[in-house]
Amino acid sequence: MAGAGSSALKQLEHLKDAYGGDAAGRKIDLLKVLVGASLSRVRQVTALHEILCFLRAYPDSGEVLGQVEGMLQRFRRRMELKRFRKELASSGIAGTDLSFPFFWFTAEWLARRWPKHVSIDWGNFDKRSDLVEMLHLLLP
């Protein structure tokens, strides 16, 4: 269904900010095609995610909103996220890796909520020799 997904995505890109008439119904139809469609390019995956976020913020109807929210909740399970794991890193898409030098309080907040999903990238820590002196600051 790769071809159908590509075609549906292109149509939805042009239709996403159209409102009124049969726009909501057409969006629902395209979104339903994209639920099971396989996307063959990283750009398509990011485009779909951006469209879903846009439609989440500006839905035509309750039906569009429900369809979009369901797709966003399941987005992390899309096979393309595994296939394009490296290319999607730090994209901010749910289910992808995020590498960022968070401040202590943010890192601690994330670690409390998702302890199995937060780690320190020691390979990029460039002040290893200072770590012993900073340890008391890191462990309040």
Stockholm file with secondary structure:
# STOCKHOLM 1.0

chainA/1-140         MAGAGSSALKQLEHLKDAYGGDAAGRKIDLLKVLVGASLSRVRQVTALHEILCFLRAYPDSGEVLGQVEGMLQRFRRRMELKRFRKELASSGIAGTDLSFPFFWFTAEWLARRWPKHVSIDWGNFDKRSDLVEMLHLLLP
#=GR chainA/1-140 SS CHHHHHHHHHHHHHHTTCCSTTHHHHHHHHHHHHHHCCCCSHHHHHHHHHHHHHHHHSCSSHHHHHHHHHHHHHGGGCHHHHHTHHHHTTSCCTTSCCCCCCCHHHHHHHHHHCGGGCCCCGGGCCCGGGHHHHHHHHCC
#=GC SS_cons         CHHHHHHHHHHHHHHTTCCSTTHHHHHHHHHHHHHHCCCCSHHHHHHHHHHHHHHHHSCSSHHHHHHHHHHHHHGGGCHHHHHTHHHHTTSCCTTSCCCCCCCHHHHHHHHHHCGGGCCCCGGGCCCGGGHHHHHHHHCC
//
